Structures are given as structure tokens and as C-alpha cells.
Amino acid sequence: MKTLRMMMLTLAAVSVSACAGPQMASRNATLAGVDGNAALSQPVTALPANQLSQMDGAQIFIPDVAIAKVSVDVPRTLSVSEKNSYYPKGDIVWRGDMYGDRYEQVEAILTRSAQNAAGKLQGSRPVHMHIQVTRFHGLSEKARYSTGGVHNMNFLVTLLDPVSGATLRPAREVVSNLDALKGSAALEGERRGETQKTRVTAFLEQVLMAELTQPAGYQDSNTGFFVALNKN
């Protein structure tokens, strides 16, 4: 697996340097507010691994929902990489904010995305949506300025009763991939205010809305080169 990944990355780097010249890459848009009925809570304790392994919400659909409460958990057990390589090894790789606490930065992004989704979902069934991040893998500086790639963001979504805390839909894994801007397109995006952070935030808002409004939940349709690379 490691050999295959390195070969694919090497081929990608050679291809870009040969065909594109000096370029740069990036990885989501307008942020909506949320009314008082959809106020967010702070993160709750992560669900135990043994509990998650016994739960599967893939076959459960709750129609006509409204997000009454949101909690986002980014476990400190996830590894963070600041290494400037083509494919840093780490559960969290994020460069869309200044250097700092990456756990807090990832939490803030998903919280904002959930706020925006909450303002647009006006169903009759209030739910507490708990999000537990399992992977938040963006681009290193080296990849952003050469090969490009995808933002791969995976998390577990559990739906709870906002009053009693009872589980309405057990944890379901959401896998999402957003193609990153690269090279001159990234620079042009930055000038328009289309930063990595705004692109990711807007994308995850749509992911969360699809997760709650579609019977099968969000279905990732990105089958690009870098998505395949992430799976190896």
C-alpha cells in the first residue's frame, strides 16, 4: 500500500511539473445565520469505540427534521500532522487557518457548517445532531502548490432527542471529498475571498443538509485520482 501511494504521488508530481509549470492549490461561501431555536451546544464527550461498533444508522431515515441542537467532538486522540510533505501522515491535516490548535479549528468549521444548515432546515421534528470527527485531511503547502488534491473529511453523525437525549438514529459514518483548488486557481480564489476555509465550510453545510434530508444520507460521488489515493 505504501509503495503504491508513493508511486502515485511521484507520478502526480512529475505530471504537474512537466505540464503545468509553477502552480498552487487550495481546498469552501456565504455563511448563513441561525435563529435562537437552533442554538449550538459545545462539544460533548466522544462516543466510546465499542458503542460505535455496535451501532449503525445507515438504514434509519427521519424525515422532516429541524436541527434544534448540535454538538461537535474532535477527539484529542486523533493525530495532527504539520509536516510539509505531499501526503502527511495524520488524521488531521489543516492549513486553512493560521498555525494553532487544529482540533479547535476543525471543530469551529463543522460548527459553522452545522449552524448554516440549521438555519435552512425548518422541519417539524427537532433533533440533536452529534458530530464526531474521524478524519479531516486537507492539503499541505507542498501539495497545494504542486500536485493538488482533495479535502477528505469523515465523521460520524448521531441523531438524538434534544430533550431526553434518547438515540433516534445511531451513529452513521459520513465520508466526503472536496476537490481542492491548486496553482493559479487557488491564488485567484484567494483574491475573491474563496479561501480553503470558506470552501470547506460551505461544502460541509451541503453535506450535512444532504445527510439529514436524503433517505440514504449523504453519498460521496467523488471518484477522482486523489480520492482513490486516499483509499490505498
N, C-alpha and C positions, 0 to 999 in steps of 0.2 A: 504494500500500500504506500509506504513512504517513498519507495523508489519511483512508483508510478506518479505520485504527486510532484516530485522533484522534476521528473521528465516533462510533465505537462507544463509546469511553471517555466522551465527553461525554454521550451518551445514557444510559450506565450511571450516571454521576454524578448527572444530573438525576433519573433514575428513583428512585435511592436517597434523595436529599434530599427528594423530593416525597412518597415513600410510607413511608419508614422512620423518619424523624426521626434524632436523634443515635444512631448505632450504631458498632460497632467490629468488626474482622475479624482472623482468625488463620489459621495453616495447620497429630506423630502420637503407648506404652502400656507395658506391663510389659516390662522388659528381662531377657532370659534370659542365663545364663552360658554358658560354653563350656569343654569339657574340654581337657586338655593336648594331645590328638591333633589339635585343630583350632586350635592357637595361630596368631595372625596375625603376618605379617611387616609391616615398614614399607613405604611405597610404593616401587615400582620406577620406572625411567625410562619415560617415556611412549613408547608405540609411535609410530614415525615415520608421518607422514601418508601417505607413498607406500606404506608397508607396509599400512596400514589400508585404503587404497583398493583393494588387490588381494585382500583377504580378506573372506570372507562366511561366517559360521557359521549363517546362518538355516536351512539345510536339514539341519544336523547335530544329532542328539539323542543324548546319552549317558545311558542310564538308570541308576538305582540308584546315584546318586553320594553321596559324603560330601565335605564341604569340609575338606580337610586343611591348606590354606594359602590366605591371602587377601592380596592387595596392592591398595592403593587409590592412585591417582595423580590429583591435581588440578593440571593443568599451570598454571604461572605465566603462561602466555601467554593464559589466559582473563582477560577484563576483569571488574573488580569495580565495581559502582556503589553508592554510598551516598546517591544523590540521592533526596530525598523527593518523588517525583512519582508520578502514578498508574501509570505504566509506565516505570520506569527502564531506560535502555539499558545493558545489561551482560550478560555471560554468567553472572555470579554476583550475585544479589541475595538477601541473607540478613539477617534481623533477629531471628532466634530465639535468638541469643546476644548478650552484651554486645559493644560495638564492639571489634574486634580483627582478627586475621589471619583473614580469611574463608576462605582456602584451607585452613588448618589446621582450621577449624571444620567445613567441609564434609567434609573427609577423616575427621574424628572421627565424624561422623554415619554415614557409609557404613561405616566400620569397625565401629561398634557394631551396625548393622543386619546386617552380614555375620556378626559373632560370634553374634548371636541366631539367625540362620538356620543357622549351622554346628552349633549345639547341638541342632538339631531334625532335621537330615538325617543319617541313620545308614546310608547305603547301603554297598555293598561296593566301590565304585570311588572311590578317593580322587582328588580333583582340586585343582589350584591355580587359584583364581578371581582373575583380574586385572580390576580395575575402573578404567576411565579416564573421568573426568567430562568431559562436553562442555558441559553447561548445568545450572545449579542456580538456578532463578529463583523466588524467593518473593515476598512482598508487602512493599511499602514501608509506612511508618507511615500515610501518607495513604490508600493503598488499603485497608489493614486497618481503618481507622476510617471508611470510607465505602463504596466500591463493592464491596469484597471481591475475590475472585479465586481462583486456583489456585496450588499449588506445582507447577511444571513442572520435573522432574528427569530429565535424559537422560544416558546414559553407555554406554560400550562394555564388553562383558563377553567376555573371552577365557578359555578353559579350557585349562590346561596340565598336563602330568605333573608332580606335585610333586617328583619325584626328578630326572628328566632335564631337565625344562624344555621338553620337546617339546610342540608345539601339538596338543591333542586336538580343540579346536573353535575355529576362527578367530573374530576379533572380530565380535560381533553388537551392533547398536545396540538399546538398550532406551529406550523413551520412556514416561514415567509422569507422570500428573497427579492430584493430590490436591486436592479442593475444600477451600478454606480456610474456617475459621470466621470470622465477622465480627460486628461490633457487640456486642450484649449476649451473644450466644452465645459470642463469644471471651472475654469477661470471665468468664462462668460457667465456661468450660473452664479458664481460668487458675486459678480458685479450686479446681477439682477436681484440679489438677495436670496437666491436659491441655493442655500448652503446645504452641506451634508445634514445638518440638524433639522432644517425646515423640511427637507425632502423626506427624511426618515419619519419625522413626526406626522406629516400628512399621510404618508403611506400606511403607517401603523393605525391611524384613525380609520382608514378604509378597511384594513384587515379586521379590526375589532368589530366594526359595524357588520361586515360580512359574517363574522363568526357568530354573531347573535341573531342575525335575521335570515340566514340561509339554512335550510334543513340539514345540510351536510356540513355546516360551518364553513370557515374559510378554506379554500382549496388552492394551494400554491400551483401556478401553472408555468412558472419559470423553469425552463429546461435548458438554459444556456450552458456554455462551456464551464464557467466558474461554479455554477451550481453543481454540476457533475463532479468537479474537482473537490468540492467540499465534502462530497459523499465518500470519497476514496480514502 
